[in-house]
């Protein structure tokens, strides 16, 4: 403080005023960084600018195929191509009924589909990940049990790893699913850390006693550890729905039905809890630690959360501040509306994956 006082003693008045203004700006930033984002009763973060233009029908499906429910979207390692896992022109059961359709598709930067695979292997694609080597991981959150299905033909509740050209490389989980201590049951999302460890968010139900945990696997697919259980406490989950890593290696978990983000170390130590990004279903953190959180349920699926505006919030994974909100263009929608899954290309273009009622992918371009 004395150094600042001495350095200002002989400055012109304008310079002093600029210094004071800068000091107040720094105080304001510090104050915002100290906002208590761990308060579940915080005021809704709704009054934010939207600098993005919405572009529909940018990704082009083959002739005769229509978009179904989609929650899985991820940018490729080239920073421009887009991977999508779509529910075979429908939703529940569509990939079993339309077993000839490939649920996993890659589109180039111009929106043209360049490859597809996965027909007859995945029942209900839910989450998707592209690892540093370009391999594609897809979570299958249901099974194919039904009339006429033999036990030897059952599959689902698994995580599949594919090479970029569609060769099947690895499966995590028992065919048809398993529950603790077996796995998996309703895997929502998968994330591969830079060192190759694999994280899976498991549990897609709000029913008391449901599966709700995080599993950590070695690069070769061996289970290393699990943490979390169903509940509303500080280290519980209720539908851990999406995963993301920031530049510090912190694991961000979309704890959807608890309307929060839980931040952990990769060894399961809880670091922080944030509510300011709303009831988010999808998460993505880019290389600059910009956090994109997609809320597809506030007010529609979750009426009690209707005081929060549904949409995509864009902010900082470092400070927790929220800068922008892309609101749902259908505010009266009564389904899982606007983006549930979200990803961003190297140019800052956002892609949102929608479950319904229409489904498909929207593109959001900064104006």
C-alpha positions as CSV (number, residue, x, y, z in Angstrom):
1,X,0.0,0.0,0.0
2,X,2.8,2.5,0.8
3,X,4.4,1.7,-2.5
4,X,1.2,2.7,-4.3
5,X,0.8,5.8,-2.3
6,X,4.4,6.9,-3.0
7,X,4.1,6.1,-6.7
8,X,1.0,8.2,-7.0
9,X,2.3,11.2,-5.1
10,X,3.5,13.2,-8.1
11,X,1.2,11.9,-10.8
12,X,-1.2,14.1,-12.7
13,X,-4.8,13.9,-11.6
14,X,-5.9,11.9,-14.6
15,X,-3.3,9.3,-14.0
16,X,-4.4,9.0,-10.3
17,X,-8.0,8.6,-11.3
18,X,-7.1,5.9,-13.8
19,X,-5.2,4.1,-11.1
20,X,-8.1,4.4,-8.7
21,X,-10.5,3.1,-11.4
22,X,-8.2,0.2,-12.1
23,X,-8.0,-0.6,-8.3
24,X,-11.8,-0.6,-8.0
25,X,-12.0,-2.9,-11.1
26,X,-9.6,-5.3,-9.5
27,X,-11.7,-5.2,-6.3
28,X,-14.8,-5.9,-8.3
29,X,-13.2,-8.9,-10.0
30,X,-12.0,-10.2,-6.6
31,X,-15.4,-9.8,-5.1
32,X,-17.1,-11.7,-8.0
33,X,-14.6,-14.5,-7.6
34,X,-15.6,-14.8,-4.0
35,X,-19.3,-15.2,-4.7
36,X,-20.7,-18.1,-2.8
37,X,-21.6,-20.4,-5.6
38,X,-22.0,-23.3,-3.2
39,X,-25.3,-21.8,-1.9
40,X,-28.2,-23.9,-3.3
41,X,-30.6,-21.0,-2.8
42,X,-28.6,-18.5,-4.8
43,X,-30.6,-16.2,-7.1
44,X,-31.0,-17.5,-10.7
45,X,-28.3,-16.6,-13.1
46,X,-30.6,-15.5,-15.9
47,X,-30.0,-11.9,-16.8
48,X,-27.1,-12.4,-19.2
49,X,-26.3,-11.4,-22.8
50,X,-26.6,-13.9,-25.7
51,X,-24.0,-13.1,-28.4
52,X,-24.7,-16.3,-30.4
53,X,-26.8,-16.9,-33.5
54,X,-28.7,-20.2,-33.8
55,X,-28.2,-22.2,-36.9
56,X,-30.5,-25.2,-37.6
57,X,-30.0,-28.1,-39.9
58,X,-26.3,-27.6,-40.4
59,X,-25.4,-31.3,-40.0
60,X,-26.8,-33.2,-43.0
61,X,-28.1,-36.7,-42.6
62,X,-28.3,-39.2,-45.5
63,X,-31.4,-39.0,-47.7
64,X,-34.4,-40.7,-46.0
65,X,-33.0,-40.5,-42.5
66,X,-34.5,-38.2,-39.9
67,X,-33.0,-37.0,-36.6
68,X,-34.1,-38.8,-33.5
69,X,-33.3,-38.0,-29.9
70,X,-29.7,-36.9,-29.4
71,X,-27.7,-36.2,-26.2
72,X,-24.2,-37.2,-27.4
73,X,-22.0,-34.8,-29.3
74,X,-18.3,-34.2,-29.2
75,X,-15.7,-32.4,-31.3
76,X,-13.0,-34.4,-33.1
77,X,-9.3,-34.1,-32.4
78,X,-9.0,-32.1,-35.6
79,X,-11.0,-29.4,-33.7
80,X,-13.6,-29.0,-36.5
81,X,-15.3,-32.3,-37.3
82,X,-18.3,-33.3,-35.1
83,X,-19.1,-36.8,-33.7
84,X,-22.7,-37.5,-32.8
85,X,-24.3,-40.6,-31.3
86,X,-28.0,-40.5,-32.2
87,X,-30.9,-42.8,-31.3
88,X,-31.7,-44.2,-34.7
89,X,-34.4,-41.7,-35.8
90,X,-36.3,-42.2,-32.5
91,X,-35.7,-42.6,-28.8
92,X,-36.2,-45.5,-26.5
93,X,-36.0,-48.8,-28.4
94,X,-35.4,-47.2,-31.8
95,X,-31.8,-48.6,-32.2
96,X,-33.1,-52.1,-31.4
97,X,-36.0,-51.8,-33.9
98,X,-33.8,-50.1,-36.5
99,X,-30.8,-52.3,-36.0
100,X,-29.5,-51.6,-39.5
101,X,-29.0,-47.9,-38.7
102,X,-25.6,-46.6,-37.5
103,X,-26.0,-44.6,-34.3
104,X,-22.5,-43.2,-34.4
105,X,-21.8,-40.6,-37.1
106,X,-19.0,-38.2,-38.0
107,X,-19.6,-34.9,-39.8
108,X,-17.0,-32.7,-41.4
109,X,-16.7,-28.9,-40.8
110,X,-19.2,-28.3,-43.6
111,X,-21.8,-30.5,-42.0
112,X,-21.5,-33.5,-44.3
113,X,-21.5,-37.0,-42.9
114,X,-18.2,-38.7,-43.7
115,X,-18.5,-42.0,-41.7
116,X,-20.8,-44.0,-39.5
117,X,-20.8,-47.2,-37.5
118,X,-22.3,-49.1,-34.5
119,X,-25.4,-50.7,-36.0
120,X,-26.7,-53.5,-33.8
121,X,-24.3,-52.8,-31.0
122,X,-25.8,-49.9,-29.1
123,X,-29.4,-49.7,-27.8
124,X,-29.6,-46.1,-26.4
125,X,-26.6,-43.9,-27.0
126,X,-26.3,-41.3,-24.2
127,X,-22.8,-39.9,-23.9
128,X,-19.8,-39.7,-26.2
129,X,-16.1,-38.9,-25.8
130,X,-13.2,-38.5,-28.3
131,X,-9.9,-39.3,-26.6
132,X,-6.5,-37.7,-27.4
133,X,-5.8,-40.5,-30.0
134,X,-9.0,-39.8,-31.8
135,X,-10.8,-43.0,-30.5
136,X,-14.5,-42.6,-30.0
137,X,-16.2,-43.8,-26.7
138,X,-20.0,-44.2,-26.5
139,X,-22.1,-45.0,-23.4
140,X,-25.2,-47.2,-23.9
141,X,-27.6,-46.5,-21.0
142,X,-30.2,-49.1,-21.7
143,X,-30.4,-52.8,-22.8
144,X,-32.2,-54.6,-25.6
145,X,-34.2,-57.0,-23.4
146,X,-37.7,-57.6,-24.8
147,X,-39.9,-60.2,-26.3
148,X,-38.0,-62.8,-28.2
149,X,-34.5,-61.8,-26.9
150,X,-32.5,-64.7,-25.8
151,X,-30.2,-64.2,-22.8
152,X,-27.1,-64.8,-25.0
153,X,-28.2,-61.9,-27.3
154,X,-28.6,-59.4,-24.5
155,X,-26.4,-56.3,-24.7
156,X,-26.5,-52.7,-23.3
157,X,-25.6,-50.8,-20.1
158,X,-22.0,-50.7,-21.5
159,X,-19.3,-48.3,-22.7
160,X,-17.8,-49.0,-26.1
161,X,-14.5,-47.8,-27.5
162,X,-14.1,-47.5,-31.3
163,X,-11.2,-46.5,-33.5
164,X,-11.9,-43.5,-35.7
165,X,-12.8,-45.7,-38.6
166,X,-15.3,-47.8,-36.5
167,X,-13.3,-50.8,-35.4
168,X,-14.5,-52.0,-32.0
169,X,-11.6,-51.9,-29.5
170,X,-12.9,-52.3,-25.9
171,X,-16.1,-52.7,-23.9
172,X,-16.6,-51.8,-20.3
173,X,-19.5,-53.4,-18.4
174,X,-21.4,-56.7,-18.5
175,X,-23.8,-57.3,-21.4
176,X,-27.2,-56.2,-20.3
177,X,-25.8,-54.5,-17.2
178,X,-24.9,-55.1,-13.6
179,X,-25.2,-53.4,-10.3
180,X,-22.7,-52.8,-7.5
181,X,-20.3,-54.5,-7.2
182,X,-20.8,-55.4,-10.8
183,X,-21.1,-52.7,-13.5
184,X,-22.5,-50.9,-15.4
185,X,-26.1,-49.8,-15.0
186,X,-27.3,-46.7,-16.9
187,X,-23.9,-45.2,-17.8
188,X,-24.5,-41.6,-18.7
189,X,-21.1,-40.3,-19.8
190,X,-17.5,-41.3,-20.3
191,X,-14.3,-39.3,-20.1
192,X,-10.7,-40.2,-20.9
193,X,-8.0,-38.3,-19.0
194,X,-4.7,-37.3,-20.6
195,X,-2.9,-40.2,-18.8
196,X,-5.4,-42.7,-20.2
197,X,-7.5,-43.3,-17.1
198,X,-11.2,-43.7,-17.9
199,X,-14.1,-42.1,-15.9
200,X,-17.7,-43.2,-16.2
201,X,-20.7,-41.5,-14.6
202,X,-23.3,-44.1,-13.8
203,X,-27.0,-43.8,-12.9
204,X,-30.0,-42.2,-14.7
205,X,-32.8,-42.4,-12.1
206,X,-34.2,-40.2,-9.3
207,X,-35.7,-43.2,-7.5
208,X,-34.6,-43.8,-3.9
209,X,-31.6,-46.2,-3.8
210,X,-30.7,-45.8,-7.5
211,X,-27.2,-46.2,-8.8
212,X,-25.4,-42.9,-8.7
213,X,-21.6,-43.0,-8.7
214,X,-18.4,-42.4,-10.6
215,X,-16.1,-45.3,-11.7
216,X,-12.4,-44.9,-12.5
217,X,-10.7,-47.4,-14.8
218,X,-7.1,-48.0,-15.8
219,X,-6.2,-47.3,-19.5
220,X,-6.5,-51.1,-20.0
221,X,-10.0,-51.2,-18.6
222,X,-9.4,-52.5,-15.1
223,X,-11.6,-51.0,-12.3
224,X,-9.4,-48.7,-10.1
225,X,-12.0,-47.2,-7.7
226,X,-15.5,-45.9,-7.4
227,X,-17.0,-43.1,-5.3
228,X,-20.4,-41.6,-4.6
229,X,-23.9,-42.9,-3.9
230,X,-27.5,-41.8,-4.3
231,X,-28.5,-38.8,-2.3
232,X,-28.5,-35.1,-1.8
233,X,-25.6,-34.7,0.5
234,X,-22.3,-32.9,-0.3
235,X,-20.7,-36.1,-1.8
236,X,-23.8,-37.8,-3.1
237,X,-25.1,-37.8,-6.6
238,X,-28.6,-37.9,-8.3
239,X,-28.1,-38.6,-12.0
240,X,-24.4,-37.8,-12.5
241,X,-25.1,-36.9,-16.1
242,X,-21.9,-35.4,-17.7
243,X,-18.1,-35.2,-17.1
244,X,-15.4,-32.7,-18.1
245,X,-11.8,-31.9,-17.1
246,X,-10.3,-28.4,-16.8
247,X,-6.7,-27.4,-17.4
248,X,-5.8,-28.2,-13.7
249,X,-7.0,-31.8,-14.1
250,X,-10.1,-31.2,-11.9
251,X,-13.1,-33.4,-12.7
252,X,-16.4,-31.5,-13.2
253,X,-19.5,-33.6,-12.7
254,X,-23.0,-32.6,-13.8
255,X,-25.0,-33.7,-10.8
256,X,-28.2,-33.0,-12.7
257,X,-31.1,-33.8,-10.3
258,X,-29.3,-32.1,-7.5
259,X,-29.1,-29.0,-9.8
260,X,-25.3,-28.5,-9.4
261,X,-21.8,-29.2,-10.6
262,X,-19.5,-31.2,-8.3
263,X,-15.8,-30.6,-8.7
264,X,-13.5,-33.4,-7.7
265,X,-9.9,-34.5,-7.9
266,X,-9.3,-37.5,-10.2
267,X,-9.0,-39.6,-7.0
268,X,-12.4,-38.7,-5.7
269,X,-11.7,-35.8,-3.3
270,X,-14.5,-33.2,-3.3
271,X,-13.1,-29.7,-4.0
272,X,-16.1,-27.5,-4.7
273,X,-19.8,-27.4,-5.4
274,X,-21.4,-24.9,-7.9
275,X,-25.0,-24.0,-8.5
276,X,-24.7,-21.0,-10.8
277,X,-24.7,-23.1,-14.0
278,X,-28.3,-24.3,-13.2
279,X,-29.7,-27.8,-13.7
280,X,-27.1,-28.8,-16.3
281,X,-27.3,-32.0,-18.3
282,X,-24.2,-31.5,-20.5
283,X,-20.7,-30.1,-19.8
284,X,-17.7,-29.1,-22.0
285,X,-14.6,-27.2,-21.0
286,X,-12.3,-25.9,-23.8
287,X,-8.5,-25.5,-23.7
288,X,-8.9,-21.9,-22.3
289,X,-11.1,-23.2,-19.4
290,X,-14.3,-21.8,-20.8
291,X,-17.1,-23.8,-19.4
292,X,-20.2,-24.6,-21.4
293,X,-23.2,-26.1,-19.4
294,X,-26.4,-27.2,-21.1
295,X,-29.7,-27.0,-19.1
296,X,-32.4,-28.8,-20.9
297,X,-34.9,-29.4,-18.1
298,X,-35.4,-26.4,-15.9
299,X,-39.1,-25.6,-15.8
300,X,-40.1,-28.4,-18.2
301,X,-39.0,-31.7,-16.7
302,X,-38.3,-30.0,-13.3
303,X,-41.1,-27.5,-12.7
304,X,-39.7,-26.6,-9.3
305,X,-36.6,-25.3,-11.1
306,X,-38.7,-23.0,-13.4
307,X,-37.2,-19.8,-12.0
308,X,-34.0,-20.7,-13.8
309,X,-34.0,-20.0,-17.6
310,X,-33.4,-23.1,-19.6
311,X,-30.5,-22.9,-22.1
312,X,-26.7,-23.1,-22.5
313,X,-24.6,-21.1,-20.0
314,X,-21.1,-20.0,-20.9
315,X,-18.6,-19.0,-18.2
316,X,-15.3,-19.7,-16.6
317,X,-14.1,-23.0,-15.1
318,X,-11.4,-21.0,-13.2
319,X,-13.5,-18.4,-11.4
320,X,-17.0,-19.9,-11.7
321,X,-18.4,-16.7,-13.3
322,X,-21.2,-17.1,-15.9
323,X,-20.9,-14.7,-18.8
324,X,-23.5,-15.6,-21.4
325,X,-26.8,-17.5,-21.7
326,X,-28.2,-18.9,-24.9
327,X,-31.9,-19.3,-23.9
328,X,-34.1,-22.1,-25.2
329,X,-35.9,-20.6,-28.2
330,X,-39.0,-22.7,-27.2
331,X,-39.7,-21.4,-23.7
332,X,-43.1,-23.1,-23.5
333,X,-41.6,-26.5,-24.4
334,X,-42.7,-29.3,-22.1
335,X,-40.1,-31.9,-22.9
336,X,-36.3,-32.2,-22.6
337,X,-35.8,-29.0,-24.6
338,X,-32.8,-27.2,-26.1
339,X,-29.4,-28.8,-25.8
340,X,-28.8,-31.7,-23.4
341,X,-25.3,-32.4,-24.7
342,X,-22.8,-29.7,-25.7
343,X,-19.4,-29.4,-27.4
344,X,-17.4,-26.6,-28.9
345,X,-15.0,-26.5,-31.9
346,X,-11.6,-24.7,-32.0
347,X,-13.3,-21.6,-33.5
348,X,-15.7,-21.3,-30.5
349,X,-18.7,-22.6,-32.4
350,X,-21.1,-24.4,-30.1
351,X,-23.0,-27.6,-31.0
352,X,-26.0,-28.6,-28.9
353,X,-27.5,-32.1,-29.0
354,X,-31.3,-32.1,-28.4
355,X,-33.3,-35.0,-27.1
356,X,-36.7,-33.6,-28.0
357,X,-39.4,-33.1,-28.9
358,X,-37.6,-32.5,-32.2
359,X,-34.1,-33.9,-31.6
360,X,-31.0,-33.4,-33.6
361,X,-28.1,-30.8,-33.4
362,X,-28.2,-27.0,-33.4
363,X,-25.2,-24.8,-34.1
364,X,-24.5,-21.6,-32.2
365,X,-22.1,-19.1,-33.8
366,X,-20.7,-16.0,-32.0
367,X,-21.9,-12.8,-33.7
